[in-house]
Amino acid sequence: MLRVGAATDTGRVRDHNEDSALAEGGIFVVADGMGGHAAGEVASGIVVETMRELVTRGELTSDDVTRQLLVANERILEGVASHPEQRGMGTTATGIVLVTAGGSDHWAVFNVGDSRVYRWIDGTLSQVTVDHSEVQELVDAGVITAEEARVHPARNVVTRSLGTDYAYHSDIWVLPPYAGERFVICSDGLTNEIPDERLREILQQCPDPQVAAEELVRAAVEAGGRDNVTVVVVNLDGDVGDDLSETSPRQPGDDTTPREIVSEEK
């Protein structure tokens, strides 16, 4: 059985929340919008509404997820064409979707941009997604360390996003379910404020997914809250053979909506 919690906060600096989140059926998404003039929340909202269409489609594959992200990208571009004042809007998109692979339930983990998906198994936390950002490229090249990346002046510059016609390609991983695992889906308002070790500690201390989501958001705001922060926590309880379609999701509690992108600063 799946149990889900979600929380969001505008933070201490931004005047509105441009993050959007979805926790419905087997679809769990966080999108971090950018563009200013409320355009960021428009872009992230388009992603969430587009991904919500998968909830009622029944059996899904990872290809369905990839195609739906392309649809979201096209809809954002169409929105800009209809409203030129929203030119430059875009959004990250990351999350997990329950899909079928090889005749059994799997997770499709997807990502565009620098929002993240973490997987927690038996007390071990690992980052599943890879950031599409300038600092990640510098880390991969050995130019800076992961710790230096956390304070680098280009840490908010992404190299892929939805809302462009040249840098929207998504990464996708298909993972088998693991009894007792937990996923954290979050905007960078969380990861820019607290280190992975603090994230792991909060998960360890808060087995309930709603409590964990709220505590993670609170920790990020208390650490500085320089950006909107949104977190969705997904727990897989019971045995691997259980029906994963039995969910009890909770929608983001406060106002839900992300922030400002490709090779543009958010």
Salt bridges, closest charged atoms under 4 A:
ASP15 OD1 - HIS16 ND1 2.68
GLU18 OE2 - HIS16 NE2 3.90
GLU24 OE1 - ARG52 NE 2.96
ASP32 OD2 - ARG259 NH2 2.48
ASP32 OD2 - LYS266 NZ 3.26
GLU41 OE1 - HIS16 NE2 3.61
GLU49 OE2 - ARG52 NH1 2.36
GLU53 OE1 - ARG57 NH2 3.84
GLU53 OE2 - ARG75 NH1 2.79
ASP64 OD1 - ARG67 NH2 2.68
GLU85 OE2 - HIS83 ND1 3.53
ASP114 OD1 - LYS266 NZ 2.32
ASP131 OD2 - ARG116 NH2 2.67
ASP171 OD2 - HIS132 NE2 2.66
ASP171 OD1 - ARG160 NH1 3.19
GLU181 OE1 - ARG119 NH2 2.62
ASP188 OD1 - ARG259 NH2 2.91
ASP188 OD2 - LYS266 NZ 3.11
GLU193 OE1 - ARG226 NH2 2.89
GLU197 OE2 - ARG200 NH2 3.17
GLU201 OE1 - ARG198 NH1 3.46
ASP208 OD1 - ARG3 NH1 3.58
GLU215 OE2 - ARG218 NH1 2.35
ASP227 OD1 - ARG14 NE 3.35
ASP227 OD2 - ARG259 NE 2.33
ASP237 OD2 - ARG3 NE 2.42
GLU260 OE2 - ARG14 NH1 2.96
